[in-house]
């Protein structure tokens, strides 16, 4: 089902949370202490910068709306999982087991909201709650710099402005800079290694600068400025052997799970 516009900020957060859960799952399976510590630190930063603001928006607007709609069982489950995720990352000593539990819970939590809560309730959520959610995301965008709405109205996102927004507050090498309908556009400039994992939506890359090798289900291919690269939803892909000036536009679009060819 197509997601309501007012809920797309929550869904975009879910997309990033699933990618984080996948990285944590991989590190937990490897059981290498350095990798476990690295992903634990990343998850802790993500809790403060991304998950906690997301939780607060849901707890302020979405969950009271679910209670009003007599969907209190959904609301209570979400509140409980928020509390459990917070508690897990409050542990002082990370371990592969704890990281695996966090990864499994985060992924299950996101899928529950996307596949059950939103699917069943999005057209019944009161307008006031939807407006509150949308306004909260607009305020978050405003605090992060020039707003996404301003870029949409201008019909132009200057590459220099987008690149200057990196790194993010916690060292992120990506940042969303445009949003319209199902389309989400990020600037992405990895350094050293490309840690990304498969995404839940189709995506295209437009290479602005830099060269390297693009690895996907189609094999290993060289790329350079001006090239368009594609990654279907769920497909492993990454950049390898790339120059230290690499910068690409990333365009996410369409439904969760990708579009059929």
ChimeraX commands (.cxc) that place a marker at each C-alpha (Angstrom):
marker #1 position 0.00,0.00,0.00 radius 0.5
marker #1 position 1.26,3.48,-0.84 radius 0.5
marker #1 position 2.45,5.31,2.27 radius 0.5
marker #1 position 0.70,8.52,3.30 radius 0.5
marker #1 position 2.84,11.61,2.74 radius 0.5
marker #1 position 2.72,12.58,6.42 radius 0.5
marker #1 position 4.17,9.19,7.44 radius 0.5
marker #1 position 7.04,9.12,4.96 radius 0.5
marker #1 position 9.47,10.71,7.40 radius 0.5
marker #1 position 8.86,7.83,9.80 radius 0.5
marker #1 position 9.23,5.33,6.94 radius 0.5
marker #1 position 12.50,6.91,5.81 radius 0.5
marker #1 position 13.83,6.58,9.35 radius 0.5
marker #1 position 12.76,2.93,9.24 radius 0.5
marker #1 position 14.81,2.43,6.08 radius 0.5
marker #1 position 17.97,3.69,7.84 radius 0.5
marker #1 position 17.17,1.64,10.95 radius 0.5
marker #1 position 16.92,-1.58,8.92 radius 0.5
marker #1 position 20.31,-0.86,7.36 radius 0.5
marker #1 position 21.77,-0.34,10.85 radius 0.5
marker #1 position 20.19,-3.58,12.09 radius 0.5
marker #1 position 21.71,-5.47,9.16 radius 0.5
marker #1 position 25.20,-4.11,9.85 radius 0.5
marker #1 position 24.84,-5.01,13.54 radius 0.5
marker #1 position 23.69,-8.53,12.65 radius 0.5
marker #1 position 26.74,-9.08,10.43 radius 0.5
marker #1 position 29.13,-7.86,13.15 radius 0.5
marker #1 position 27.41,-10.00,15.78 radius 0.5
marker #1 position 27.76,-13.12,13.62 radius 0.5
marker #1 position 31.46,-12.42,13.02 radius 0.5
marker #1 position 32.01,-12.14,16.80 radius 0.5
marker #1 position 35.19,-10.11,16.28 radius 0.5
marker #1 position 35.58,-7.85,19.35 radius 0.5
marker #1 position 36.73,-4.83,17.32 radius 0.5
marker #1 position 33.78,-5.12,14.89 radius 0.5
marker #1 position 31.32,-5.64,17.74 radius 0.5
marker #1 position 32.63,-2.54,19.54 radius 0.5
marker #1 position 32.55,-0.49,16.33 radius 0.5
marker #1 position 28.91,-1.36,15.57 radius 0.5
marker #1 position 27.92,-0.97,19.21 radius 0.5
marker #1 position 29.35,2.55,19.13 radius 0.5
marker #1 position 27.56,3.25,15.83 radius 0.5
marker #1 position 24.27,2.00,17.27 radius 0.5
marker #1 position 24.72,4.13,20.38 radius 0.5
marker #1 position 25.32,7.22,18.25 radius 0.5
marker #1 position 22.33,6.33,16.08 radius 0.5
marker #1 position 20.14,6.03,19.18 radius 0.5
marker #1 position 20.93,9.61,20.19 radius 0.5
marker #1 position 20.91,11.17,16.72 radius 0.5
marker #1 position 18.22,9.19,14.87 radius 0.5
marker #1 position 16.30,6.59,16.88 radius 0.5
marker #1 position 15.52,8.70,19.95 radius 0.5
marker #1 position 14.10,11.65,17.95 radius 0.5
marker #1 position 12.06,9.13,15.94 radius 0.5
marker #1 position 10.77,7.46,19.12 radius 0.5
marker #1 position 9.77,10.82,20.60 radius 0.5
marker #1 position 7.79,11.80,17.50 radius 0.5
marker #1 position 5.92,8.49,17.58 radius 0.5
marker #1 position 5.30,8.71,21.32 radius 0.5
marker #1 position 4.01,12.27,21.06 radius 0.5
marker #1 position 1.77,11.91,18.02 radius 0.5
marker #1 position 1.35,8.37,16.69 radius 0.5
marker #1 position 0.84,6.32,19.84 radius 0.5
marker #1 position -1.83,8.57,21.42 radius 0.5
marker #1 position -3.62,8.45,18.06 radius 0.5
marker #1 position -3.53,4.64,18.12 radius 0.5
marker #1 position -4.97,4.69,21.64 radius 0.5
marker #1 position -7.80,6.95,20.44 radius 0.5
marker #1 position -8.46,4.57,17.54 radius 0.5
marker #1 position -8.82,1.66,20.01 radius 0.5
marker #1 position -5.55,0.16,18.79 radius 0.5
marker #1 position -3.97,0.25,22.25 radius 0.5
marker #1 position -2.40,-3.17,21.82 radius 0.5
marker #1 position -0.33,-1.80,18.93 radius 0.5
marker #1 position 0.60,1.30,20.91 radius 0.5
marker #1 position 1.67,-0.70,23.96 radius 0.5
marker #1 position 3.82,-3.03,21.90 radius 0.5
marker #1 position 5.59,-0.05,20.29 radius 0.5
marker #1 position 6.14,1.64,23.67 radius 0.5
marker #1 position 7.52,-1.59,25.09 radius 0.5
marker #1 position 9.93,-2.12,22.20 radius 0.5
marker #1 position 11.12,1.48,22.40 radius 0.5
marker #1 position 11.91,0.92,26.08 radius 0.5
marker #1 position 13.68,-2.36,25.37 radius 0.5
marker #1 position 15.82,-0.87,22.59 radius 0.5
marker #1 position 16.82,2.01,24.87 radius 0.5
marker #1 position 17.67,-0.42,27.67 radius 0.5
marker #1 position 19.80,-2.64,25.45 radius 0.5
marker #1 position 22.03,0.24,24.36 radius 0.5
marker #1 position 22.34,1.51,27.93 radius 0.5
marker #1 position 24.46,-1.56,28.78 radius 0.5
marker #1 position 28.05,-0.57,29.50 radius 0.5
marker #1 position 29.73,-3.68,28.12 radius 0.5
marker #1 position 28.90,-4.57,24.52 radius 0.5
marker #1 position 28.92,-8.20,23.44 radius 0.5
marker #1 position 28.13,-10.08,20.26 radius 0.5
marker #1 position 25.08,-11.57,21.96 radius 0.5
marker #1 position 23.69,-8.20,23.02 radius 0.5
marker #1 position 24.39,-6.75,19.58 radius 0.5
marker #1 position 22.54,-9.65,17.94 radius 0.5
marker #1 position 19.55,-9.16,20.25 radius 0.5
marker #1 position 19.50,-5.43,19.45 radius 0.5
marker #1 position 19.72,-6.08,15.69 radius 0.5
marker #1 position 16.90,-8.65,15.75 radius 0.5
marker #1 position 14.63,-6.47,17.88 radius 0.5
marker #1 position 15.24,-3.33,15.81 radius 0.5
marker #1 position 14.50,-5.11,12.53 radius 0.5
marker #1 position 11.40,-6.80,13.96 radius 0.5
marker #1 position 10.17,-3.51,15.41 radius 0.5
marker #1 position 10.56,-1.65,12.11 radius 0.5
marker #1 position 8.84,-4.39,10.09 radius 0.5
marker #1 position 5.97,-4.52,12.57 radius 0.5
marker #1 position 5.33,-0.80,12.19 radius 0.5
marker #1 position 5.66,-0.81,8.39 radius 0.5
marker #1 position 3.83,-4.05,7.59 radius 0.5
marker #1 position 1.16,-4.09,10.26 radius 0.5
marker #1 position 0.68,-0.76,12.04 radius 0.5
marker #1 position 0.95,1.58,9.05 radius 0.5
marker #1 position -0.78,-0.78,6.65 radius 0.5
marker #1 position -3.79,-1.22,8.93 radius 0.5
marker #1 position -4.14,2.29,10.32 radius 0.5
marker #1 position -2.63,4.95,8.06 radius 0.5
marker #1 position -5.96,6.02,6.57 radius 0.5
marker #1 position -7.63,6.17,9.98 radius 0.5
marker #1 position -5.05,8.22,11.88 radius 0.5
marker #1 position -6.59,11.57,12.88 radius 0.5
marker #1 position -5.57,14.58,10.81 radius 0.5
marker #1 position -4.22,16.41,13.85 radius 0.5
marker #1 position -1.79,13.58,14.58 radius 0.5
marker #1 position -0.65,13.38,10.95 radius 0.5
marker #1 position -0.09,17.13,10.86 radius 0.5
marker #1 position 1.92,16.92,14.07 radius 0.5
marker #1 position 4.17,14.21,12.64 radius 0.5
marker #1 position 4.73,16.17,9.42 radius 0.5
marker #1 position 5.48,19.37,11.35 radius 0.5
marker #1 position 7.98,17.56,13.57 radius 0.5
marker #1 position 9.92,16.36,10.53 radius 0.5
marker #1 position 9.83,19.81,8.97 radius 0.5
marker #1 position 11.32,21.23,12.16 radius 0.5
marker #1 position 13.99,18.56,12.20 radius 0.5
marker #1 position 14.88,19.39,8.59 radius 0.5
marker #1 position 15.01,23.10,9.43 radius 0.5
marker #1 position 17.46,22.52,12.26 radius 0.5
marker #1 position 19.71,20.45,9.98 radius 0.5
marker #1 position 20.21,23.37,7.57 radius 0.5
marker #1 position 18.34,24.52,4.50 radius 0.5
marker #1 position 15.04,22.66,4.59 radius 0.5
marker #1 position 13.99,19.95,2.16 radius 0.5
marker #1 position 10.89,22.00,1.39 radius 0.5
marker #1 position 13.08,24.92,0.30 radius 0.5
marker #1 position 15.02,22.72,-2.10 radius 0.5
marker #1 position 11.77,21.30,-3.47 radius 0.5
marker #1 position 10.39,24.80,-4.06 radius 0.5
marker #1 position 13.63,25.94,-5.72 radius 0.5
marker #1 position 13.64,22.87,-8.02 radius 0.5
marker #1 position 17.42,22.74,-7.53 radius 0.5
marker #1 position 19.85,21.29,-4.99 radius 0.5
marker #1 position 23.37,22.73,-5.43 radius 0.5
marker #1 position 26.01,20.02,-5.24 radius 0.5
marker #1 position 28.35,22.26,-3.26 radius 0.5
marker #1 position 25.75,22.91,-0.55 radius 0.5
marker #1 position 24.92,19.23,-0.30 radius 0.5
marker #1 position 28.56,18.18,-0.03 radius 0.5
marker #1 position 29.23,20.88,2.57 radius 0.5
marker #1 position 26.58,19.28,4.82 radius 0.5
marker #1 position 28.90,16.27,5.29 radius 0.5
marker #1 position 29.91,14.77,7.56 radius 0.5
marker #1 position 26.75,14.65,9.65 radius 0.5
marker #1 position 26.65,15.28,13.42 radius 0.5
marker #1 position 27.99,11.81,14.18 radius 0.5
marker #1 position 30.34,11.49,11.23 radius 0.5
marker #1 position 27.77,10.16,8.75 radius 0.5
marker #1 position 28.97,10.27,5.15 radius 0.5
marker #1 position 25.43,10.58,3.75 radius 0.5
marker #1 position 22.64,13.11,4.12 radius 0.5
marker #1 position 19.16,13.46,2.69 radius 0.5
marker #1 position 18.89,16.68,0.68 radius 0.5
marker #1 position 15.67,16.35,-1.34 radius 0.5
marker #1 position 12.27,14.73,-0.92 radius 0.5
marker #1 position 9.26,14.70,-3.23 radius 0.5
marker #1 position 6.58,12.03,-3.32 radius 0.5
marker #1 position 8.29,8.66,-3.05 radius 0.5
marker #1 position 11.61,10.14,-4.20 radius 0.5
marker #1 position 14.39,10.61,-1.63 radius 0.5
marker #1 position 17.74,12.04,-2.70 radius 0.5
marker #1 position 20.89,11.84,-0.60 radius 0.5
marker #1 position 24.43,13.04,-1.07 radius 0.5
marker #1 position 26.88,10.21,-0.32 radius 0.5
marker #1 position 30.65,10.53,-0.06 radius 0.5
marker #1 position 32.25,7.47,1.58 radius 0.5
marker #1 position 35.87,7.57,2.64 radius 0.5
marker #1 position 38.18,4.56,2.85 radius 0.5
marker #1 position 35.52,1.85,2.75 radius 0.5
marker #1 position 31.90,1.67,1.66 radius 0.5
marker #1 position 29.99,0.06,4.56 radius 0.5
marker #1 position 26.53,0.11,3.00 radius 0.5
marker #1 position 24.20,-2.87,2.95 radius 0.5
marker #1 position 21.24,-3.80,0.70 radius 0.5
marker #1 position 18.37,-1.32,0.79 radius 0.5
marker #1 position 14.66,-1.98,0.95 radius 0.5
marker #1 position 13.83,0.28,-2.03 radius 0.5
marker #1 position 15.21,0.59,-5.56 radius 0.5
marker #1 position 18.03,3.11,-5.82 radius 0.5
marker #1 position 20.12,4.81,-8.47 radius 0.5
marker #1 position 23.48,6.55,-8.14 radius 0.5
marker #1 position 24.68,9.46,-10.23 radius 0.5
marker #1 position 28.45,9.84,-9.94 radius 0.5
marker #1 position 29.44,13.50,-9.61 radius 0.5
marker #1 position 33.15,13.00,-9.04 radius 0.5
marker #1 position 35.59,10.21,-8.29 radius 0.5
marker #1 position 36.31,6.83,-9.83 radius 0.5
marker #1 position 36.35,3.23,-8.66 radius 0.5
marker #1 position 34.72,-0.16,-9.02 radius 0.5
marker #1 position 31.00,-0.80,-8.56 radius 0.5
marker #1 position 30.23,-4.31,-7.28 radius 0.5
marker #1 position 26.70,-5.70,-7.61 radius 0.5
marker #1 position 24.84,-8.79,-8.77 radius 0.5
marker #1 position 25.96,-7.81,-12.30 radius 0.5
marker #1 position 29.61,-8.21,-11.35 radius 0.5
marker #1 position 32.44,-5.72,-10.90 radius 0.5
marker #1 position 32.42,-2.67,-13.16 radius 0.5
marker #1 position 34.51,0.51,-13.37 radius 0.5
marker #1 position 32.74,3.84,-12.93 radius 0.5
marker #1 position 33.54,7.52,-13.24 radius 0.5
marker #1 position 31.96,11.00,-13.28 radius 0.5
marker #1 position 28.63,11.13,-15.09 radius 0.5
marker #1 position 27.88,7.42,-14.81 radius 0.5
marker #1 position 24.49,6.16,-13.63 radius 0.5
marker #1 position 24.54,3.07,-11.42 radius 0.5
marker #1 position 21.51,1.05,-10.31 radius 0.5
marker #1 position 20.83,-1.21,-7.32 radius 0.5
marker #1 position 17.49,-3.06,-7.15 radius 0.5
marker #1 position 15.92,-3.37,-3.72 radius 0.5
marker #1 position 17.53,-6.08,-1.61 radius 0.5
marker #1 position 20.59,-6.57,-3.85 radius 0.5
marker #1 position 24.10,-6.54,-2.36 radius 0.5
marker #1 position 26.17,-3.70,-3.80 radius 0.5
marker #1 position 29.09,-1.47,-2.84 radius 0.5
marker #1 position 31.90,0.74,-4.07 radius 0.5
marker #1 position 35.44,-0.63,-4.01 radius 0.5
marker #1 position 38.89,0.76,-4.83 radius 0.5
marker #1 position 37.46,4.26,-5.14 radius 0.5
marker #1 position 39.30,7.57,-5.06 radius 0.5
marker #1 position 39.16,9.71,-1.93 radius 0.5
marker #1 position 37.12,12.41,-3.67 radius 0.5
marker #1 position 34.15,10.14,-4.46 radius 0.5
marker #1 position 30.77,11.87,-4.23 radius 0.5
marker #1 position 27.48,10.58,-5.64 radius 0.5
marker #1 position 23.81,11.47,-5.64 radius 0.5
marker #1 position 21.68,8.59,-4.34 radius 0.5
marker #1 position 18.06,8.42,-5.49 radius 0.5
marker #1 position 15.66,6.15,-3.59 radius 0.5
marker #1 position 12.20,5.73,-5.09 radius 0.5
marker #1 position 9.15,3.51,-5.30 radius 0.5
marker #1 position 7.65,1.09,-2.77 radius 0.5
marker #1 position 9.33,-1.01,-0.11 radius 0.5
marker #1 position 10.62,-4.18,-1.80 radius 0.5
marker #1 position 11.21,-2.38,-5.12 radius 0.5
marker #1 position 9.24,-2.14,-8.33 radius 0.5
marker #1 position 8.72,-5.04,-10.72 radius 0.5
marker #1 position 10.59,-4.81,-14.01 radius 0.5
marker link #1:1,2 radius 0.2
marker link #1:2,3 radius 0.2
marker link #1:3,4 radius 0.2
marker link #1:4,5 radius 0.2
marker link #1:5,6 radius 0.2
marker link #1:6,7 radius 0.2
marker link #1:7,8 radius 0.2
marker link #1:8,9 radius 0.2
marker link #1:9,10 radius 0.2
marker link #1:10,11 radius 0.2
marker link #1:11,12 radius 0.2
marker link #1:12,13 radius 0.2
marker link #1:13,14 radius 0.2
marker link #1:14,15 radius 0.2
marker link #1:15,16 radius 0.2
marker link #1:16,17 radius 0.2
marker link #1:17,18 radius 0.2
marker link #1:18,19 radius 0.2
marker link #1:19,20 radius 0.2
marker link #1:20,21 radius 0.2
marker link #1:21,22 radius 0.2
marker link #1:22,23 radius 0.2
marker link #1:23,24 radius 0.2
marker link #1:24,25 radius 0.2
marker link #1:25,26 radius 0.2
marker link #1:26,27 radius 0.2
marker link #1:27,28 radius 0.2
marker link #1:28,29 radius 0.2
marker link #1:29,30 radius 0.2
marker link #1:30,31 radius 0.2
marker link #1:31,32 radius 0.2
marker link #1:32,33 radius 0.2
marker link #1:33,34 radius 0.2
marker link #1:34,35 radius 0.2
marker link #1:35,36 radius 0.2
marker link #1:36,37 radius 0.2
marker link #1:37,38 radius 0.2
marker link #1:38,39 radius 0.2
marker link #1:39,40 radius 0.2
marker link #1:40,41 radius 0.2
marker link #1:41,42 radius 0.2
marker link #1:42,43 radius 0.2
marker link #1:43,44 radius 0.2
marker link #1:44,45 radius 0.2
marker link #1:45,46 radius 0.2
marker link #1:46,47 radius 0.2
marker link #1:47,48 radius 0.2
marker link #1:48,49 radius 0.2
marker link #1:49,50 radius 0.2
marker link #1:50,51 radius 0.2
marker link #1:51,52 radius 0.2
marker link #1:52,53 radius 0.2
marker link #1:53,54 radius 0.2
marker link #1:54,55 radius 0.2
marker link #1:55,56 radius 0.2
marker link #1:56,57 radius 0.2
marker link #1:57,58 radius 0.2
marker link #1:58,59 radius 0.2
marker link #1:59,60 radius 0.2
marker link #1:60,61 radius 0.2
marker link #1:61,62 radius 0.2
marker link #1:62,63 radius 0.2
marker link #1:63,64 radius 0.2
marker link #1:64,65 radius 0.2
marker link #1:65,66 radius 0.2
marker link #1:66,67 radius 0.2
marker link #1:67,68 radius 0.2
marker link #1:68,69 radius 0.2
marker link #1:69,70 radius 0.2
marker link #1:70,71 radius 0.2
marker link #1:71,72 radius 0.2
marker link #1:72,73 radius 0.2
marker link #1:73,74 radius 0.2
marker link #1:74,75 radius 0.2
marker link #1:75,76 radius 0.2
marker link #1:76,77 radius 0.2
marker link #1:77,78 radius 0.2
marker link #1:78,79 radius 0.2
marker link #1:79,80 radius 0.2
marker link #1:80,81 radius 0.2
marker link #1:81,82 radius 0.2
marker link #1:82,83 radius 0.2
marker link #1:83,84 radius 0.2
marker link #1:84,85 radius 0.2
marker link #1:85,86 radius 0.2
marker link #1:86,87 radius 0.2
marker link #1:87,88 radius 0.2
marker link #1:88,89 radius 0.2
marker link #1:89,90 radius 0.2
marker link #1:90,91 radius 0.2
marker link #1:91,92 radius 0.2
marker link #1:92,93 radius 0.2
marker link #1:93,94 radius 0.2
marker link #1:94,95 radius 0.2
marker link #1:95,96 radius 0.2
marker link #1:96,97 radius 0.2
marker link #1:97,98 radius 0.2
marker link #1:98,99 radius 0.2
marker link #1:99,100 radius 0.2
marker link #1:100,101 radius 0.2
marker link #1:101,102 radius 0.2
marker link #1:102,103 radius 0.2
marker link #1:103,104 radius 0.2
marker link #1:104,105 radius 0.2
marker link #1:105,106 radius 0.2
marker link #1:106,107 radius 0.2
marker link #1:107,108 radius 0.2
marker link #1:108,109 radius 0.2
marker link #1:109,110 radius 0.2
marker link #1:110,111 radius 0.2
marker link #1:111,112 radius 0.2
marker link #1:112,113 radius 0.2
marker link #1:113,114 radius 0.2
marker link #1:114,115 radius 0.2
marker link #1:115,116 radius 0.2
marker link #1:116,117 radius 0.2
marker link #1:117,118 radius 0.2
marker link #1:118,119 radius 0.2
marker link #1:119,120 radius 0.2
marker link #1:120,121 radius 0.2
marker link #1:121,122 radius 0.2
marker link #1:122,123 radius 0.2
marker link #1:123,124 radius 0.2
marker link #1:124,125 radius 0.2
marker link #1:125,126 radius 0.2
marker link #1:126,127 radius 0.2
marker link #1:127,128 radius 0.2
marker link #1:128,129 radius 0.2
marker link #1:129,130 radius 0.2
marker link #1:130,131 radius 0.2
marker link #1:131,132 radius 0.2
marker link #1:132,133 radius 0.2
marker link #1:133,134 radius 0.2
marker link #1:134,135 radius 0.2
marker link #1:135,136 radius 0.2
marker link #1:136,137 radius 0.2
marker link #1:137,138 radius 0.2
marker link #1:138,139 radius 0.2
marker link #1:139,140 radius 0.2
marker link #1:140,141 radius 0.2
marker link #1:141,142 radius 0.2
marker link #1:142,143 radius 0.2
marker link #1:143,144 radius 0.2
marker link #1:144,145 radius 0.2
marker link #1:145,146 radius 0.2
marker link #1:146,147 radius 0.2
marker link #1:147,148 radius 0.2
marker link #1:148,149 radius 0.2
marker link #1:149,150 radius 0.2
marker link #1:150,151 radius 0.2
marker link #1:151,152 radius 0.2
marker link #1:152,153 radius 0.2
marker link #1:153,154 radius 0.2
marker link #1:154,155 radius 0.2
marker link #1:155,156 radius 0.2
marker link #1:156,157 radius 0.2
marker link #1:157,158 radius 0.2
marker link #1:158,159 radius 0.2
marker link #1:159,160 radius 0.2
marker link #1:160,161 radius 0.2
marker link #1:161,162 radius 0.2
marker link #1:162,163 radius 0.2
marker link #1:163,164 radius 0.2
marker link #1:164,165 radius 0.2
marker link #1:165,166 radius 0.2
marker link #1:166,167 radius 0.2
marker link #1:167,168 radius 0.2
marker link #1:168,169 radius 0.2
marker link #1:169,170 radius 0.2
marker link #1:170,171 radius 0.2
marker link #1:171,172 radius 0.2
marker link #1:172,173 radius 0.2
marker link #1:173,174 radius 0.2
marker link #1:174,175 radius 0.2
marker link #1:175,176 radius 0.2
marker link #1:176,177 radius 0.2
marker link #1:177,178 radius 0.2
marker link #1:178,179 radius 0.2
marker link #1:179,180 radius 0.2
marker link #1:180,181 radius 0.2
marker link #1:181,182 radius 0.2
marker link #1:182,183 radius 0.2
marker link #1:183,184 radius 0.2
marker link #1:184,185 radius 0.2
marker link #1:185,186 radius 0.2
marker link #1:186,187 radius 0.2
marker link #1:187,188 radius 0.2
marker link #1:188,189 radius 0.2
marker link #1:189,190 radius 0.2
marker link #1:190,191 radius 0.2
marker link #1:191,192 radius 0.2
marker link #1:192,193 radius 0.2
marker link #1:193,194 radius 0.2
marker link #1:194,195 radius 0.2
marker link #1:195,196 radius 0.2
marker link #1:196,197 radius 0.2
marker link #1:197,198 radius 0.2
marker link #1:198,199 radius 0.2
marker link #1:199,200 radius 0.2
marker link #1:200,201 radius 0.2
marker link #1:201,202 radius 0.2
marker link #1:202,203 radius 0.2
marker link #1:203,204 radius 0.2
marker link #1:204,205 radius 0.2
marker link #1:205,206 radius 0.2
marker link #1:206,207 radius 0.2
marker link #1:207,208 radius 0.2
marker link #1:208,209 radius 0.2
marker link #1:209,210 radius 0.2
marker link #1:210,211 radius 0.2
marker link #1:211,212 radius 0.2
marker link #1:212,213 radius 0.2
marker link #1:213,214 radius 0.2
marker link #1:214,215 radius 0.2
marker link #1:215,216 radius 0.2
marker link #1:216,217 radius 0.2
marker link #1:217,218 radius 0.2
marker link #1:218,219 radius 0.2
marker link #1:219,220 radius 0.2
marker link #1:220,221 radius 0.2
marker link #1:221,222 radius 0.2
marker link #1:222,223 radius 0.2
marker link #1:223,224 radius 0.2
marker link #1:224,225 radius 0.2
marker link #1:225,226 radius 0.2
marker link #1:226,227 radius 0.2
marker link #1:227,228 radius 0.2
marker link #1:228,229 radius 0.2
marker link #1:229,230 radius 0.2
marker link #1:230,231 radius 0.2
marker link #1:231,232 radius 0.2
marker link #1:232,233 radius 0.2
marker link #1:233,234 radius 0.2
marker link #1:234,235 radius 0.2
marker link #1:235,236 radius 0.2
marker link #1:236,237 radius 0.2
marker link #1:237,238 radius 0.2
marker link #1:238,239 radius 0.2
marker link #1:239,240 radius 0.2
marker link #1:240,241 radius 0.2
marker link #1:241,242 radius 0.2
marker link #1:242,243 radius 0.2
marker link #1:243,244 radius 0.2
marker link #1:244,245 radius 0.2
marker link #1:245,246 radius 0.2
marker link #1:246,247 radius 0.2
marker link #1:247,248 radius 0.2
marker link #1:248,249 radius 0.2
marker link #1:249,250 radius 0.2
marker link #1:250,251 radius 0.2
marker link #1:251,252 radius 0.2
marker link #1:252,253 radius 0.2
marker link #1:253,254 radius 0.2
marker link #1:254,255 radius 0.2
marker link #1:255,256 radius 0.2
marker link #1:256,257 radius 0.2
marker link #1:257,258 radius 0.2
marker link #1:258,259 radius 0.2
marker link #1:259,260 radius 0.2
marker link #1:260,261 radius 0.2
view
